């Protein structure tokens, strides 16, 4: 007789608050939880063939994520500079019981933590042109391997959108 696999009920929480604390300035706070149970192939795959071996002892993967963000329009004009706005964002995500493939089998690896900080500034100019400056800091840490080195920790981006022929033709560069 086959053993039935039943999942426990999982309750998740999510909430967002947005506060307009100064005209044209907004603070947004987010919190969310999630889960990813093992799928059939993770738990009962045939490891003797060209597929990854299953693991009936897998635990449900869970996550918690927190984010704080400030959005602001600090200048809105009618001349050459049409608008200047920016966004600053910080977040942290924690993953427990991450399901991964190790040595040809599914397994729960160590916990993960990802912290990030982002900035995006946009300058809108007369004639439909726009300049954007972005910065991202990202750091990942794991309980089983230490610091994640496969991702860049710091990067900048500069982009421009130029209206060449009204709303019919634009040039974009990054």
C-alpha positions, -999 to +999 in steps of 0.1 A: +000+000+000+014+034-010+020+059+018-001+091+011+018+124+013-003+151+030+008+187+034+001+207+065-018+239+061+006+268+055-005+303+066+014+332+050+013+369+059+017+399+036+012+436+042+020+469+026+017+504+040+021+536+019+024+570+036+025+604+018+045+621+046+053+653+026+037+664-006+052+644-035+072+621-010+059+586-003+072+559+021+063+523+013+068+494+037+063+458+026+064+424+044+056+391+028+060+354+035+060+325+011+066+288+007+075+263-019+068+226-011+087+199-029+071+187-061+066+151-071+099+149-090+118+163-060+106+135-037+101+104-059+123+107-090+143+077-102+179+085-094+192+056-115+184+072-148+193+105-164+172+125-140+179+138-105+173+115-076+143+123-053+144+128-015+113+119+006+128+138+035+127+172+019+113+200+041+091+228+027+111+259+016+099+291+033+108+327+029+104+361+046+109+394+027+110+430+040+113+462+020+113+499+026+111+524-002+110+562-005+097+577-038+099+615-043+092+640-070+116+668-059+111+691-089+083+696-114+088+725-138+075+739-170+108+748-187+138+727-198+137+704-168+102+689-168+107+667-137+133+653-113+123+622-093+141+595-074+135+562-055+156+547-027+148+511-018+162+487+008+152+451+012+161+418+030+149+383+020+155+352+041+150+317+026+149+287+049+153+250+038+162+260+002+156+231-022+186+225-044+204+198-064+236+185-048+255+154-060+227+145-083+199+145-057+174+170-043+181+182-008+175+211+016+206+232+017+215+260+042+195+291+047+200+322+025+199+359+032+199+385+005+202+422+014+199+450-012+200+487-015+189+505-047+187+541-060+171+553-092+170+589-102+152+602-133+155+635-150+128+643-176+138+671-200+118+692-225+112+675-258+105+640-244+141+632-234+150+614-202+182+605-182+183+578-156+210+570-130+208+538-110+229+521-083+224+486-068+242+470-038+234+433-034+249+409-008+240+373-003+250+351+026+244+314+032+247+292+063+263+264+043+287+281+019+292+316+034+291+347+011+276+343-023+303+353-048+284+346-081+266+379-081+281+414-084+277+434-051+279+469-066+268+482-100+259+515-116+237+521-147+233+553-167+206+554-194+192+579-218+161+581-239+161+607-267+131+616-287+143+620-323+111+625-341+082+633-318+066+602-303+074+582-335+111+575-331+133+574-300+169+564-293+177+545-261+211+538-246+224+522-214 
